[in-house]
Amino acid sequence: MLSTDTDILAAASAWRRDGRAVALATVIETWGSAPRPVGSHLVVDAEGNFLGSVSGGCVEGSVITEAIEVIEAGAPRILEFGVADETAWRAGLSCGGRIRVFVEQVD
């Protein structure tokens, strides 16, 4: 079962209060077939713990890896996954859709 956006944002806040470094990934655009709607969230800490979902399959793993890099670098990123991308099959969007995900550090 997926957590609600309220649960995910509350977890991000609680993790920060606990002193954990945290990044938040948010679906900002979809086109075609996409597993999660715009506004879906995934919170990730520096250890790779996560809550929520922005897609599923290998996309989630890629977003978690990028989120950890955002925590380390401190600079936000926009990620794009889609069928036109050479990584579409590996990233799990071979169904013909496309998503864009904004990843930012939570201060």
Backbone as JSON, one array per atom type, in Angstrom:
{
  "sequence": "MLSTDTDILAAASAWRRDGRAVALATVIETWGSAPRPVGSHLVVDAEGNFLGSVSGGCVEGSVITEAIEVIEAGAPRILEFGVADETAWRAGLSCGGRIRVFVEQVD",
  "N": [[0.84, -1.18, 0.0], [0.55, 2.21, -0.83], [1.81, 5.12, 0.75], [0.12, 8.09, 1.9], [0.28, 11.43, 0.49], [0.4, 13.23, 2.59], [1.44, 11.63, 4.66], [3.97, 11.1, 3.59], [5.17, 13.65, 3.35], [5.08, 14.37, 6.04], [6.8, 12.44, 7.07], [9.2, 13.24, 5.86], [9.61, 15.68, 7.17], [9.8, 14.78, 9.85], [12.05, 13.11, 9.65], [14.0, 15.03, 9.09], [13.92, 16.52, 11.48], [14.99, 14.6, 13.11], [17.58, 14.77, 12.42], [18.43, 13.68, 10.05], [19.71, 13.69, 6.71], [17.85, 14.67, 3.92], [16.01, 14.17, 0.88], [13.49, 15.22, -1.42], [11.48, 13.9, -3.89], [9.42, 14.77, -6.59], [6.79, 14.19, -8.81], [6.54, 16.09, -11.64], [5.6, 16.3, -14.19], [3.74, 14.42, -16.56], [3.32, 12.28, -19.39], [1.37, 10.51, -21.65], [1.24, 7.04, -20.87], [1.62, 6.69, -17.49], [2.71, 5.58, -14.34], [2.23, 6.95, -11.87], [0.56, 9.91, -10.75], [0.96, 13.48, -11.51], [2.41, 15.36, -8.91], [2.87, 13.31, -7.16], [4.88, 11.92, -4.53], [8.17, 11.06, -3.31], [10.17, 10.41, -0.63], [13.52, 10.46, 0.45], [16.3, 9.36, 2.37], [19.78, 9.98, 3.27], [20.86, 7.49, 3.62], [19.52, 5.86, 1.95], [17.02, 5.01, 2.67], [13.52, 5.07, 2.1], [10.24, 6.47, 1.36], [7.08, 6.37, -0.13], [6.22, 6.98, -3.63], [7.18, 7.58, -6.98], [6.98, 6.41, -9.39], [7.73, 3.5, -10.06], [9.12, 0.2, -10.28], [12.25, 0.07, -11.97], [12.6, 2.78, -12.29], [12.09, 3.97, -9.83], [14.33, 3.09, -8.35], [16.37, 4.44, -9.72], [15.66, 7.09, -9.2], [15.97, 7.18, -6.43], [18.74, 6.8, -6.21], [19.62, 9.14, -7.54], [18.51, 11.02, -5.79], [20.02, 10.67, -3.47], [22.44, 11.61, -4.44], [21.71, 14.27, -4.86], [21.37, 15.06, -2.2], [24.03, 14.89, -1.34], [25.31, 16.75, -3.06], [23.76, 19.03, -2.84], [22.38, 20.45, -4.76], [19.41, 20.91, -6.66], [17.68, 18.72, -9.02], [16.24, 17.96, -12.21], [14.75, 15.14, -13.4], [14.25, 12.97, -16.16], [12.33, 10.43, -17.53], [11.55, 8.17, -20.05], [10.04, 6.67, -22.99], [11.47, 7.46, -25.23], [13.94, 7.82, -24.29], [17.15, 6.4, -24.09], [17.42, 4.7, -22.0], [14.96, 3.67, -21.5], [13.84, 1.02, -21.45], [15.34, -0.15, -19.43], [14.72, 1.58, -17.35], [12.06, 1.17, -16.94], [9.83, 2.37, -18.26], [8.83, 1.46, -20.66], [6.33, 1.32, -21.63], [5.46, 3.42, -23.11], [5.07, 5.89, -21.97], [6.02, 9.03, -20.34], [7.82, 10.63, -17.78], [8.57, 13.43, -15.68], [10.63, 14.33, -13.03], [11.16, 16.24, -10.18], [13.82, 16.72, -8.04], [14.8, 17.59, -4.84], [16.74, 18.88, -2.14], [15.77, 18.66, 1.26], [15.57, 21.17, 3.57]],
  "CA": [[0.0, 0.0, 0.0], [1.29, 3.45, -0.89], [1.5, 6.12, 1.78], [-0.48, 9.31, 1.36], [1.21, 12.55, 0.39], [0.55, 13.79, 3.93], [2.38, 10.75, 5.37], [5.3, 11.25, 2.99], [5.7, 14.95, 3.76], [5.29, 14.29, 7.5], [8.02, 11.65, 7.27], [10.33, 14.1, 5.49], [9.78, 16.62, 8.27], [10.26, 14.03, 11.02], [13.42, 12.68, 9.4], [14.86, 16.22, 9.25], [13.99, 16.8, 12.92], [15.87, 13.58, 13.67], [18.95, 15.04, 11.98], [18.76, 12.96, 8.83], [19.73, 14.43, 5.45], [16.66, 14.21, 3.22], [15.62, 14.75, -0.4], [12.11, 14.97, -1.81], [11.26, 13.79, -5.32], [8.03, 15.06, -6.91], [6.43, 14.11, -10.23], [6.12, 17.42, -12.09], [4.96, 16.22, -15.51], [3.58, 13.1, -17.15], [2.78, 12.25, -20.74], [1.06, 9.13, -22.01], [1.04, 6.1, -19.78], [2.52, 6.93, -16.36], [2.19, 4.86, -13.18], [1.85, 7.83, -10.77], [0.16, 11.22, -11.27], [1.68, 14.69, -11.12], [2.26, 15.65, -7.49], [3.27, 12.17, -6.34], [6.13, 12.19, -3.82], [9.05, 10.03, -2.76], [11.16, 11.0, 0.26], [14.7, 9.59, 0.54], [17.36, 9.88, 3.23], [21.14, 9.75, 2.76], [21.17, 6.06, 3.74], [18.74, 5.15, 0.95], [15.67, 4.7, 3.15], [12.56, 5.87, 1.34], [8.81, 6.31, 1.58], [6.32, 6.96, -1.22], [6.47, 6.46, -4.96], [7.02, 8.48, -8.12], [6.76, 5.62, -10.59], [7.75, 2.07, -9.81], [10.16, -0.54, -11.0], [13.62, 0.59, -12.0], [12.59, 4.25, -12.19], [12.2, 4.29, -8.41], [15.73, 2.9, -7.98], [17.16, 5.53, -10.3], [15.32, 8.33, -8.48], [16.6, 7.08, -5.1], [20.18, 7.05, -6.42], [19.77, 10.57, -7.84], [18.17, 11.77, -4.57], [21.2, 10.61, -2.59], [23.41, 12.53, -5.03], [21.22, 15.63, -4.57], [21.7, 15.32, -0.79], [25.47, 15.11, -1.27], [25.7, 17.94, -3.81], [22.97, 20.17, -2.41], [21.74, 21.12, -5.9], [18.26, 20.16, -7.17], [17.77, 18.19, -10.38], [15.04, 17.46, -12.88], [15.02, 13.86, -14.05], [13.24, 12.6, -17.14], [12.32, 9.03, -17.93], [10.52, 7.94, -21.05], [10.27, 5.68, -24.03], [12.46, 7.96, -26.17], [15.21, 7.76, -23.59], [17.84, 5.13, -24.35], [17.3, 3.84, -20.82], [13.53, 3.42, -21.26], [13.57, -0.36, -21.06], [15.95, -0.37, -18.12], [14.06, 2.41, -16.35], [10.72, 0.7, -16.68], [8.74, 3.09, -18.91], [8.72, 0.98, -22.03], [4.91, 1.32, -21.97], [5.18, 4.54, -23.98], [4.88, 7.13, -21.23], [7.17, 9.83, -19.96], [7.62, 11.4, -16.55], [9.64, 14.32, -15.21], [10.65, 14.31, -11.56], [12.01, 17.25, -9.56], [14.41, 16.21, -6.8], [15.39, 18.69, -4.09], [17.12, 18.61, -0.74], [14.86, 19.27, 2.25], [16.34, 21.86, 4.61]],
  "C": [[0.89, 1.25, 0.0], [0.87, 4.37, 0.24], [0.86, 7.33, 1.12], [0.57, 10.4, 1.28], [1.45, 13.18, 1.75], [1.54, 12.96, 4.74], [3.81, 10.98, 4.89], [5.93, 12.57, 3.43], [5.94, 15.0, 5.27], [6.55, 13.51, 7.81], [9.25, 12.48, 6.94], [10.64, 15.08, 6.62], [10.34, 15.93, 9.52], [11.71, 13.58, 10.85], [14.39, 13.84, 9.55], [15.02, 16.56, 10.73], [14.92, 15.82, 13.63], [17.32, 13.74, 13.23], [19.37, 14.31, 10.72], [18.78, 13.91, 7.64], [18.65, 13.82, 4.55], [16.51, 14.91, 1.87], [14.18, 14.35, -0.69], [12.04, 14.96, -3.33], [9.77, 13.96, -5.58], [7.82, 14.92, -8.41], [5.89, 15.46, -10.65], [5.45, 17.41, -13.46], [4.85, 14.76, -15.92], [3.05, 13.27, -18.57], [2.53, 10.79, -21.09], [0.82, 8.29, -20.78], [2.08, 6.34, -18.69], [1.91, 6.3, -15.11], [1.68, 5.74, -12.04], [1.53, 9.21, -11.33], [1.1, 12.34, -10.83], [1.38, 14.97, -9.65], [2.63, 14.49, -6.58], [4.66, 12.41, -5.76], [6.86, 10.91, -3.42], [10.08, 10.76, -1.9], [12.27, 9.97, 0.46], [15.67, 10.21, 1.53], [18.71, 9.48, 2.66], [21.56, 8.29, 2.82], [20.4, 5.22, 2.72], [17.39, 4.65, 1.44], [14.69, 5.59, 2.41], [11.13, 5.55, 1.71], [8.1, 7.0, 0.43], [6.69, 6.34, -2.55], [6.28, 7.55, -6.01], [6.79, 7.71, -9.41], [6.64, 4.14, -10.27], [8.88, 1.43, -10.58], [11.52, 0.12, -10.89], [13.68, 2.11, -11.91], [12.79, 4.65, -10.73], [13.66, 4.16, -7.94], [16.61, 4.01, -8.5], [16.91, 6.85, -9.56], [15.96, 8.31, -7.09], [18.09, 7.36, -5.21], [20.43, 8.53, -6.68], [19.49, 11.42, -6.6], [19.34, 11.79, -3.6], [22.28, 11.55, -3.12], [23.01, 13.98, -4.81], [21.54, 16.0, -3.12], [23.19, 15.65, -0.67], [25.9, 16.42, -1.92], [24.96, 19.2, -3.36], [22.25, 20.91, -3.52], [20.58, 20.28, -6.42], [18.48, 19.7, -8.61], [16.37, 17.89, -10.9], [15.45, 16.22, -13.65], [13.91, 13.58, -15.04], [13.43, 11.15, -17.53], [11.23, 8.84, -18.96], [10.97, 6.98, -22.13], [11.32, 6.15, -25.04], [13.87, 7.92, -25.58], [15.87, 6.41, -23.85], [17.77, 4.18, -23.17], [15.86, 3.43, -20.55], [13.26, 2.0, -20.8], [14.14, -0.65, -19.68], [15.21, 0.39, -17.03], [12.59, 2.08, -16.16], [9.58, 1.48, -17.3], [8.62, 2.69, -20.37], [7.28, 0.96, -22.51], [4.53, 2.52, -22.83], [4.98, 5.86, -23.27], [6.16, 7.87, -20.98], [6.83, 10.53, -18.65], [8.82, 12.3, -16.33], [9.48, 14.42, -13.71], [11.63, 15.37, -11.07], [12.5, 16.69, -8.23], [15.13, 17.34, -6.11], [15.73, 18.25, -2.67], [16.13, 19.31, 0.16], [15.71, 19.87, 3.35], [15.52, 22.01, 5.88]]
}
